[in-house]
Amino acid sequence: MLSVAYVGLGANLGDPEATLNAALKKIWDLPRVSLTKVSSIYRTPPVGLVDDGPDFLNAAVELKTELTPLELMNDLRKIERSLGKHRQHRSDRSRKIDLDLLLFGGRRFLAHGLEIPHPRMESRAFVLVPLVEIAPDVVHPGLNLTLRRMLERLDRQDVQDVRLFKAVDLKQEHLFD
């Protein structure tokens, strides 16, 4: 059975644009996963970091998959490690790559350290802006609000801090070279 999943991507160390492109390529190549939509890339100030790291580049993707949430998250973690993220990485530190499973098939899920919908996504413009670009009418299964409505409820300054870095087209050949 196919499920639709949404993944947030973020990076702020090294060459974040190249890292996001490498992550997209690796997601594209996953077995039993189809990458169906890719948001633009946005530049955002870091939120909740203790190391004063540089701005992040953030994006979101829509996938169709036969995998379970845990299988997909396991594959995403393998991609993170292949791109330089350490297993013991602290969430309050800058990072080379971060892949977050945000939503999965309209379900709520909590097991083995994975929580879907992703906690706090409703309060984070850097998650919602790219997500709304590709899925404005998707409903958050815990809040019963569309993603667009969730974004409208955020502080306007937080939303303005999320600036377009680069428009992305799934068909761009260089993205998946």
N, C-alpha and C positions, 0 to 999 in steps of 0.2 A: 504494500500500500504506500503510495506517495504522500509525503507530508511536505508542506511549505515551511521553511525555516528562514530566520533572519539573523545575520551575523554582523556585529560591529567590528570594525578594524581600526586600530590606532597605533601610532608609532611616533616617537620623538627623539630617538637617538640615531646616530649614524646618518644615513641617507634615507629619511622616512619615505619619500616618494618611491624610491627603488625598492624598499622593503615592502611597501604596500603592493606594488606591482608583482613582486615575487610571491607574496602571500596569495594574491588573486590567481596567479598562474597555478600555484599548488592546489588551491581550492578547485579550480577548473579541472585539474587532473585527477581529483578524487574519484574512485570508483563508486558507483551507485549514488552519485551526486551530480545534479545539473545546475550550473550557475545561470540564473535566468535574468537577474537585474543587478546593476552596479550603480551606486550613487556617484555623484561628483565627490571630489576630495575637498575637505574643509580644513582650514587652519584654525586651531582653537587653543586658547591659553590652558595651561595645565590646571587641573582641579584636584585639590586634596593631596598634592605631592609635598614631601618634606625636603626634597633635594633641589628645589629651585630650577628644575630642568627647563629646556626650551619648549616652545609651542609644539603641540601635537598636530599631526595630520590624521584626520578621521574620515572614514567612509562606512558604508553599509552595503550588504549584498543580500539578495534573495536567492534561496536555493530550493530546489525540489529534490527530495531524497527518499530512498527506501530505508535509510539507516534509522536506528532508534536515537533518541536524544543523547544517550551516553556514548553510543558508537560515534556519532558525529562529533561530540565534544572531544572524545579521544583522538580522532583524526585532526581536529583543530589544534589540540595540544601538541601533537607530533609536528605539525607545521610550525608552530611557535618555536619549538625546540630546534628545528632544522634552521630557523632564521635567527637563532642566537638568544632566545629567552631561556633563562635558567629555571629549572623546576621549582626552586625555592625563592623565586622572585617575589618581593613584597609589593603589594598593590599601591603603596604610597610612594613608590620610586619611579623615576623615568624608565622607559623601556624601549627596546628596539622594535618589539611587535607585541600587540595584544589582540587576541581574537576572542570575542565574547558572543556566546550563543544567547541571543536576546529573546527570541520567540520561536516556538516550535509547534506548528499545526494547531494553533488556537488552544493549546493545552497548558495546564499548570503542572509543574513537575518539580519534585524535590527529593533527591536521592544522591548518595555518593558524592556530596559536595557540589552538586549541580542544581541550581535553582532557576526555573523558567516560569514566568518571565524573569528576565535578569533583574535583580534587586536594584532599586534606585534609578532605573532607566527613565522613569517618569519625571525625574527632577533634573535630568542632565541634557542640556541643549546639545552638547557635542554628540550625544547618541541620537536624539530625536530629529535634529535637522536633516542629517543624511537619510535617516530611516523614513521620514515623512516624504522626502523627495521620491522614494521608490514605492512607498506603501501607505499613502495618507489615510486610506479608509480601513486599514486593518485595525481590528479591535483588540485592545489589551485584555486578555482573559481574566485578569484579577480586578481591574478597575472598570471594565465595561465601557471604556471610552475609546474613540478612534485615536490613532497616533496623532492626527492633525489637531484634535481637540486637546490632547495632552500637551502638545507644543504651544498651543494658544494660551494655556494656563501658566506657562513659565514666565519668570521675570523677563521683561523685554531686553534689559541690558545683557542678561545671560545669552539670549538668542542673538543679539547684535554682535556679541563677541565671537560667534561662529562665522568665519569669513570664507567665502568661496576661494579655494586655492586653484582648483583645476576641474573643468568639466570632463567627465569620463563617458566614453561610449563603449558599450560592451563589444561592439564590432571593430573597435580600433585595433588594427593589426599589431601595432607595437606593444600593446598591453599584454599580449599572450605569446610574444616571440620566444 
